[in-house]
Amino acid sequence: MKSLFLRIFLSFWMAQALFVVLAILVTIAFRPRSSTWEALRTTVLNEAVNAYEEGGQSQLRQYFESLDATQHVRAYLFDEQGIELSHRPAPDWAIRVALGGPRNPQNGFLFPAPPVQRDSRSSSDGKHRYTVVLGTPPGPRVFIGPRGVPITGLIIGVITSGLVCYLLAWFLTKPIVRLRTAARQLASGDLTARTGAPASRRRDEVAGLMRDFDAMAERMETLVKAQSRLLNDISHELRSPLARLNVALGLARQREDTLSSDMLDRIELEASRLNELISRILTLARLEDGEQRVPQTPVPLDELVANVAEDAEFEAQARHCHVHTSIPEGDWEVRGNASLLHSAVENVVRNAIRYTQERTSVEIELSSLDGANGSEAVLKVSDSGPGVPADALEKLFEPFYRLDDARGRQTGGVGLGLAITERAVRFHGGKVSALNRMEGGLRVEIRLPLISGGQRSKQLPEPLPVAEKA
């Protein structure tokens, strides 16, 4: 049984039900026996006959009223003609039993008839015969069923204990469910997730755990936002000296000679790399921050991929490579920001061109897949490069991650392209993954939800964050 709620609920319910059953059985075991009622019946018969013979109707009435007041026993004395001798109004059941009828003709389930005792004896002179009928106390009628079996009491006890145990189990497990939900949201990247810890009046261990989780989540959100702001601020601060460096480089080129030309070209190359690095850092910071938002619009993914492939084909000629695309006809619209999606796809394709072997091809394939949440567009970009170690596949999408510094210097990469792709795809409700091909090389797969026919007529959902071009 995996559910903590069911474990607590069933355990408490079984304990409470067992307690109720034992309590009722003990009550039944110690309730008055039939021998007790037989002794009372004989005593009442003898005392009633003596009272009638000694004092007549008035003394007999007085005795019965005293018996009803002290022991809650209703008694009636009849002669052989069926006449009640105390001249009190006798109920139907007493007259019927006195004449020899059934004692409990209508023994109900919820409201059974009271136990009835009957006995007879002759008068002192033997000329008359008297019959006494006793209506003994029925006890708690609701809990005693037919023939004294407490079926109703047992059912009520079990249901009541089950309700109490259900509420108790719900009270104990509800905070755990909220804590689990918040943990899932936090793991999925929602740093605003909180458990909503209960008020300070609840001070048990679970409430303390919820408050500690909220404090941890708040601290993590603060640190991540501080890191994002730091990257953003540093990038902006680097832009000013970089701009001055470009101005100085332009002035130096006006006075350059043959000896300084190579050095100026090197300075220009490094400045260009630094400018690209700053742009990517700004893009990553804005994606991580998630504060800037723009309205989403339908984006034709097939046209976007075709444009990226056309530009990549021109860039691949430098390495004698080609870019082959496979885009079937159909409706390939996704909802999002075209510029951000273009950057995400372009980073993957350019990365494939950079690492594929010379005189090979980069394959771009677009297909669709029907899932539980609707149709998805699946974009696969495959190269013929050396591939990536299995333990490094998940790290490819981390910022500034590179397999080795030598290859990074050779290709000019800084480890931000795939990180930007992963965050851009995730913000569009998709996911990205990488795997090594059996025939060699790396394949990056991007999945994005397609717009169905019914969604086009609906109101656009909440806008997505977007990174402005630096």
Secondary structure, DSSP 8 states (H G I E B T S, - for coil): ---HHHHHHHHHHHHHHHHHHHHHHHHHHTS--HHHHHHHHHHHHHHHHHHHHHHHHHHHHHHHHHHHHHH--EEEEE-TT--BTT-----HHHHHHHTT--S-SS--SSS----EEEEEEE-TTSS-EEEEEEE-----GGG--GGG--HHHHHHHHHHHHHHHHHHHHHHHHHHHHHHHHHHHHHTT-TT-------TT--SHHHHHHHHHHHHHHHHHHHHHHHHHHHHHHHHHHHHHHHHHHHHHHHHHHT--HHHHHHHHHHHHHHHHHHHHHHHHHHHHHHHH---EE--EEEEHHHHHHHHHHHHHHHHGGGT-EEEEE--SS--EEEE-HHHHHHHHHHHHHHHHHHS-TT-EEEEEEEEEEETTEEEEEEEEE--S----GGGTGGGGSTT--S-HHHHHHHT--S-HHHHHHHHHHHTT-EEEEEE-TTSSEEEEEEEEB--TTGGGS---S-EE-----
